[in-house]
Amino acid sequence: MEDVLDQEVDAALGNGGLGRLAACYMDSLATLDYPAWGYGLRYTYDGYQVEFPDYWLNFDNPWELPRLDVVVDVQFGGSVNKYTDEEGRVRHVWEGSDIIKAVAYDVPIPGYGTKNCINIRLWSSKPKRQFDLHRFNEGQYEQAVQEQMQAENITAVLYPNDNHMVGKELRLKQQYFWVAASLHDIVRRFTKSGKPWSKFPDQVVFIPDYNVSVAEVIIPASDISQHISTAGTEASGTSNMKFVLNGGLILGTVDGANIEIHEEIGDDNIFMFGNLADQVEDLRHAHRYRNVPMDPALQEVVKDIESGQYGDSRIFAPLINTLTVGKDYYLISDDFGSYLNAQSLVDEAYKDQDDWIRKSILCTARMGKFSAYV
């Protein structure tokens, strides 16, 4: 059965926590019986952090419906020219643009226990003209398909490298392509309804992105997870909610969603440590202008790393430099002692398995507020 399940790859519909959260909202909206639409780009290739291509559309996607009847012409380049019409009114016309077709692919999202189904509409970029026979007959074989390649590049790769001008231009094209096609479709669907424009609602549009295969295994198996962003950075994300809803406890800093979860589950069911957000700037100022000694326990760890105990110390040099040359911007040294104390409390609490299970059940039971985030 595992081999069969592995044959279906995860949909490469985006990247990062916000995209994943958007897909969660779509699932929750369907389950709550709300009418909703989401829009995104139908990327041909996803990419892992090391940037190996993920050929997720090699065998197409069985869960999507090609909507060849829903096509939007998106214009790039050209110029806007002004003229006066026959009635003396000034008009503006967009001329000389390159037209890329946005072809719709619909992914139905059924609600749990409901009879409704909402929709995510993904756009795939296609050329206005796929093949230039005249150029081909002249022996210009690459130029004959150049228009097709340039058009399909827009939705070819999720998050192309943008550390050069060509990459920056492609990123901008992707964003504009998605916005232009989606807004056109929103207005088209509303116009089709026949309602007056005063009833045109504000729209919330998400780019869907959710890769759950590994998370479905790791998160339910977790007894505890660490969410240790520096207080005030609001970088704890939403993964902490997923762990707690699946019965895992939290070891975390006083930051972001950790604070909200703490308020719901209570002091006895979470392990918090570190400085508070209103202390952070004073601590950074002290590191910047005074010689603040490193926490002795952390200093021992640094010495072990520099001695080569964990491998080539040169590999870890950038990390160590953040504590020394970088003046410990994230206040690792200031929070380290508190972190070790919290770890000791975790070790002690885990010895009492009955009480740990009680904490786990209580946490899950009190997390209903966050169900839409996961």
HELIX and SHEET records of a PDB file:
HELIX    1   1 GLU A    2  ASP A    6  1                                   5    
HELIX    2   2 GLY A   17  THR A   31  1                                  15    
HELIX    3   3 LEU A  133  ASN A  137  1                                   5    
HELIX    4   4 TYR A  141  ALA A  144  1                                   4    
HELIX    5   5 GLN A  146  GLU A  152  1                                   7    
HELIX    6   6 ASN A  153  THR A  155  5                                   3    
HELIX    7   7 MET A  165  SER A  193  1                                  29    
HELIX    8   8 TRP A  197  LYS A  199  5                                   3    
HELIX    9   9 ALA A  215  ALA A  221  1                                   7    
HELIX   10  10 SER A  239  LEU A  245  1                                   7    
HELIX   11  11 ALA A  257  ILE A  265  1                                   9    
HELIX   12  12 ASP A  267  ASN A  269  5                                   3    
HELIX   13  13 ALA A  277  TYR A  289  1                                  13    
HELIX   14  14 PRO A  296  GLU A  306  1                                  11    
HELIX   15  15 SER A  313  PHE A  316  5                                   4    
HELIX   16  16 ALA A  317  LEU A  323  1                                   7    
HELIX   17  17 ILE A  332  LYS A  351  1                                  20    
HELIX   18  18 GLN A  353  ALA A  365  1                                  13    
HELIX   19  19 GLY A  368  TYR A  373  5                                   6    
SHEET    1   A 4 TRP A  37  LEU A  41  0                                        
SHEET    2   A 4 CYS A 117  PRO A 127  1                                        
SHEET    3   A 4 ASP A  98  PRO A 110 -1                                        
SHEET    4   A 4 LEU A  65  PHE A  76 -1                                        
SHEET    1   B 2 ASP A  46  GLY A  47  0                                        
SHEET    2   B 2 PRO A  53  ASP A  54 -1                                        
SHEET    1   C 2 SER A  79  THR A  84  0                                        
SHEET    2   C 2 VAL A  90  GLU A  95 -1                                        
SHEET    1   D 3 ILE A 224  HIS A 227  0                                        
SHEET    2   D 3 LEU A 249  THR A 253  1                                        
SHEET    3   D 3 PHE A 271  PHE A 273  1                                        
END                                                                             
